[in-house]
Amino acid sequence: MPSSSVQDTLPADAPDTLRSARYRWLRWSLSAVLLAGFVATCAVRGLPTDRLVLLGWVLAVLAVHALGRGGAALLRLLADWLPLAALLLLYDLSRGLADGLGATVHVTEPADADRWLAGGVLPTVWLQEHWGAEWWAVVASLVYSSHFVVTPAVLAVLWLRDRDRWVGYARLVLALSAAGLVTYVLYPAAPPWLAARDGVIEQVDRISSSGWAVLGLHKAGALLDSGQAQVNQVAAVPSLHTAFAVLTALVLLPLAARLWQRLALVGYAVTMPVVLVWSGEHYVVDTLLGAVYAGVVWAVVPRLVAVLAQAFRRPAEQPGGVRSAVAASD
């Protein structure tokens, strides 16, 4: 009996299987390298706040995961992400210009609303006077900075795992960004730190980046401060930091299978506004409006999309349309 070789014992599709395994190993290895590079960059310079930089990291990871899947996978990546990236970059540009359109900047009304909510006391002032532990400063800076990373990360994960959910989430992100932009144009409002600088309210410090100094990462704090200085300084109403934290929780809660995951999502959505008020970035009323914006967008946009899809369906696909008429004639 002739001896059997290893090749003889392999299934017919073994070459394809081995090639697939090699690509899988390559994808995960390159992804690990990118993750290590991103973590190292954050450790030295802090979490990036520039949309273009963040999208570059995301697209690099997704391009790695397209390796070995053919040109169609790369084309789908570009077709899906380039329009989304262009719209988000357009939002950033428009947001930066919104404070130069001549509308009156509202300074006293948000502070008055917070005093009314808190019985005459400004919550930001009270928190900065009574709460300043170093560990909290670290937590606050990490939570505040996470705003710039969480949404792109969720988009990337959803695109890899469930494209339909990715499409729905991308629509929510764009709708929430547009709603915030319209409000910034119609109602530019000063945050607490800016109102304090102009002497309208009591002393308030802008301390959202103070935790980086506690960690010894002074360049990271400087990077965050530089990013803050380049955006619209009077885009306080609504708080999109809060809005996107709440939106993330609303979108991911149905997917959270474990209790700790649900608690983490709710905790993130609750901690973000506390951080914003404590750090002088927003009033309480700003964060409440941000949560309302997120809830409205989450509830309304999918229903609006469904209504529009139904309205614009081809007559041939609608009950009583061309196909129904043909069938009836037969």
C-alpha positions in Angstrom: 0.0 0.0 0.0 1.5 3.4 -1.0 2.3 5.6 1.9 0.0 8.7 2.3 1.6 12.1 2.4 0.5 15.0 4.5 -0.9 16.7 1.4 -3.1 13.6 0.8 -4.6 13.9 4.2 -5.6 17.6 3.9 -9.0 18.5 2.7 -9.4 19.8 -0.9 -9.8 23.4 0.2 -6.7 23.3 2.5 -4.6 25.9 0.5 -7.5 28.4 0.8 -7.9 27.6 4.5 -4.2 28.1 5.1 -4.2 31.3 3.2 -7.1 32.5 5.2 -5.4 31.7 8.4 -2.3 33.6 7.3 -4.3 36.7 6.5 -6.1 36.4 9.8 -2.8 36.3 11.6 -1.6 39.2 9.6 -4.7 41.3 10.3 -4.5 40.7 14.0 -0.8 41.4 14.1 -1.0 44.7 12.2 -4.0 45.7 14.3 -2.0 45.0 17.5 0.8 47.2 16.1 -1.6 50.0 15.3 -3.2 49.8 18.8 0.2 49.9 20.4 1.1 52.9 18.4 -2.1 54.7 19.2 -1.7 53.9 23.0 1.9 55.1 22.9 0.9 58.3 21.1 -1.9 59.0 23.7 0.6 58.3 26.6 3.0 60.9 25.2 0.7 63.5 23.7 -2.8 62.7 25.0 -5.9 61.6 23.3 -6.1 63.3 19.9 -8.9 65.7 19.4 -8.5 66.4 15.7 -11.1 64.7 13.7 -8.8 64.1 10.7 -6.2 62.4 12.9 -8.8 60.2 14.6 -10.4 59.2 11.3 -6.9 58.3 10.0 -6.4 55.9 12.8 -9.8 54.3 12.4 -9.4 53.9 8.6 -6.0 52.4 9.1 -7.4 49.7 11.4 -10.3 49.1 9.0 -8.0 48.9 6.0 -5.9 46.3 7.8 -9.1 44.2 8.4 -9.8 44.4 4.7 -6.6 42.6 3.9 -7.1 39.2 2.1 -10.8 39.9 1.5 -10.4 41.2 -2.0 -10.7 44.6 -3.7 -14.4 44.7 -3.1 -13.8 45.0 0.7 -11.5 48.0 0.3 -13.9 49.6 -2.1 -16.8 49.2 0.3 -14.6 50.7 3.1 -13.9 53.8 1.0 -17.5 54.0 -0.3 -18.9 53.9 3.3 -16.4 56.0 5.2 -15.2 58.7 2.8 -18.7 60.4 2.5 -19.2 60.1 6.3 -15.7 61.6 7.0 -16.4 64.4 4.5 -19.6 65.3 6.2 -18.1 65.2 9.7 -15.1 67.4 8.6 -17.6 69.8 7.0 -19.4 70.0 10.4 -16.1 70.8 12.1 -15.4 73.6 9.7 -18.9 75.0 10.0 -18.9 74.8 13.8 -15.7 76.8 13.8 -17.2 79.5 11.7 -20.6 79.6 13.5 -19.5 82.1 16.1 -18.6 84.7 13.4 -22.1 85.1 12.0 -23.0 88.1 14.1 -25.5 86.6 16.5 -25.5 88.0 20.0 -23.6 85.7 22.4 -25.7 84.8 25.4 -23.8 85.0 28.7 -26.2 85.6 31.5 -29.2 83.5 30.6 -27.5 80.0 31.1 -26.0 81.1 34.4 -29.4 82.4 35.5 -31.0 79.1 34.5 -28.5 77.2 36.6 -29.0 79.4 39.6 -32.7 78.8 39.3 -32.2 75.0 39.1 -29.8 75.0 42.1 -31.7 77.4 44.4 -29.5 80.4 43.8 -26.1 78.6 43.7 -24.0 78.0 40.6 -23.3 74.3 40.6 -19.9 74.8 38.8 -18.7 77.3 41.4 -19.9 75.0 44.2 -18.2 71.9 42.8 -14.9 73.6 42.2 -14.9 75.0 45.7 -15.8 71.6 47.4 -14.4 68.9 45.1 -10.8 68.8 43.8 -9.3 65.4 44.6 -6.4 64.4 42.3 -7.9 61.0 41.4 -11.1 62.8 40.3 -9.1 65.2 38.2 -7.6 62.2 36.4 -11.0 60.5 35.9 -12.5 63.8 34.7 -9.8 64.4 32.1 -10.0 60.9 30.8 -13.8 61.0 30.6 -13.8 64.5 28.9 -11.2 63.4 26.4 -13.0 60.2 25.6 -15.6 62.2 23.8 -13.2 62.6 20.9 -12.5 58.8 20.6 -15.7 56.9 21.6 -17.9 57.8 18.7 -15.3 56.9 16.0 -14.5 53.7 17.9 -18.1 52.7 18.1 -18.6 53.5 14.4 -15.6 51.3 13.6 -16.7 48.3 15.7 -20.3 48.5 14.3 -19.0 48.7 10.7 -17.0 45.5 11.3 -19.7 43.6 13.0 -23.1 44.8 11.8 -23.2 47.2 8.8 -26.9 47.8 9.1 -26.4 49.1 12.7 -23.5 51.1 11.5 -25.7 52.9 8.9 -28.3 53.6 11.6 -25.7 54.9 14.1 -23.9 57.0 11.4 -27.3 58.7 10.6 -27.8 59.5 14.3 -24.3 60.9 14.6 -24.8 63.2 11.6 -28.3 64.3 12.7 -27.1 65.1 16.2 -24.1 67.1 14.8 -26.4 69.0 12.5 -28.9 69.8 15.3 -26.1 71.1 17.5 -24.7 73.2 14.7 -28.0 74.8 14.0 -28.4 75.7 17.7 -24.9 77.1 17.9 -25.7 79.4 15.0 -29.1 80.5 16.4 -28.1 80.7 20.0 -24.4 81.1 20.7 -23.8 80.9 24.4 -20.7 81.3 26.6 -19.6 78.4 28.9 -18.9 79.1 32.6 -15.2 79.6 32.3 -15.7 82.3 29.6 -18.4 84.0 31.6 -16.1 84.0 34.6 -13.2 85.4 32.6 -15.5 88.3 31.5 -16.6 88.9 35.1 -20.2 87.9 34.6 -20.1 85.1 37.2 -17.9 84.2 40.1 -14.4 82.7 39.6 -14.5 79.5 37.6 -11.4 77.7 36.2 -11.3 75.6 33.1 -9.8 72.4 34.4 -10.9 69.7 32.0 -7.2 68.9 31.2 -5.9 69.2 34.8 -5.8 65.4 35.3 -3.0 65.0 32.7 -0.7 67.0 34.9 -1.5 64.7 37.8 -0.4 61.8 35.6 2.7 63.7 34.6 1.6 64.0 31.0 1.9 67.8 30.6 2.1 67.6 26.8 -1.2 65.7 26.7 -2.9 68.6 28.6 -1.3 71.1 26.3 -2.6 69.2 23.3 -6.1 69.2 24.7 -5.9 73.0 25.4 -4.6 73.6 21.9 -7.5 71.7 20.4 -10.0 73.6 22.6 -8.6 76.9 21.5 -9.3 76.1 17.9 -13.0 75.4 18.1 -16.0 77.6 18.6 -15.7 79.1 22.1 -19.4 79.9 22.4 -20.9 76.6 21.3 -22.0 75.7 24.8 -25.7 75.0 24.2 -26.4 72.2 23.9 -23.5 70.1 25.3 -22.6 67.7 22.6 -20.2 66.0 24.9 -23.3 65.0 27.0 -25.4 64.4 23.9 -22.9 61.9 22.3 -22.4 60.1 25.7 -26.1 59.6 26.0 -26.5 58.6 22.4 -23.8 56.0 22.8 -25.6 54.5 25.8 -28.9 54.5 24.0 -27.5 52.8 20.9 -25.4 50.2 22.8 -27.7 49.3 25.7 -29.8 46.9 23.6 -26.5 45.1 22.6 -25.2 44.9 26.2 -25.6 41.3 27.3 -24.1 41.6 30.7 -25.1 43.7 33.7 -21.7 45.3 34.1 -21.8 46.5 30.4 -25.2 48.2 31.0 -23.9 49.8 34.2 -20.8 51.0 32.4 -22.8 52.6 29.6 -25.2 54.3 32.0 -22.3 55.4 34.3 -20.5 56.9 31.3 -23.6 58.9 30.3 -24.1 60.2 33.8 -20.4 60.9 34.6 -19.9 63.0 31.5 -22.2 65.9 32.5 -20.8 65.9 36.0 -17.3 66.2 34.6 -18.4 69.0 32.3 -20.1 71.0 35.0 -17.2 70.5 37.5 -14.6 71.5 34.9 -16.2 74.7 33.9 -17.0 73.6 30.4 -20.8 73.6 30.6 -23.7 74.6 32.8 -26.1 72.0 34.1 -28.8 73.4 31.7 -26.4 72.8 28.8 -26.0 69.1 29.7 -29.7 68.6 30.2 -30.4 70.0 26.8 -27.6 67.8 25.4 -29.4 64.7 26.8 -32.7 65.9 25.4 -31.2 66.4 21.9 -29.7 62.9 22.0 -33.0 61.3 23.1 -35.0 63.2 20.4 -32.5 62.3 17.7 -32.4 58.6 18.8 -36.3 58.4 18.8 -37.1 60.5 15.8 -34.5 59.8 13.1 -35.1 56.0 12.6 -38.9 56.7 12.3 -38.3 59.6 9.9 -36.0 57.4 7.8 -38.6 54.7 7.7 -41.3 57.2 6.6 -39.1 58.6 3.9 -38.2 55.2 2.7 -41.8 54.2 2.4 -42.7 57.5 0.7 -40.0 57.1 -2.0 -40.4 53.4 -2.7 -40.8 52.7 -6.4 -44.5 52.2 -7.4 -43.7 48.7 -8.5 -42.8 47.8 -4.9 -45.9 49.3 -3.3 -49.2 47.5 -2.8 -51.4 48.3 -5.7 -48.4 49.3 -7.9 -47.3 48.2 -11.4 -46.7 44.6 -10.4 -50.1 44.3 -8.7 -51.8 45.8 -11.7 -50.1 43.3 -14.0 -51.0 40.4 -11.8 -54.6 41.6 -11.7 -54.7 41.7 -15.5 -53.5 38.1 -15.7 
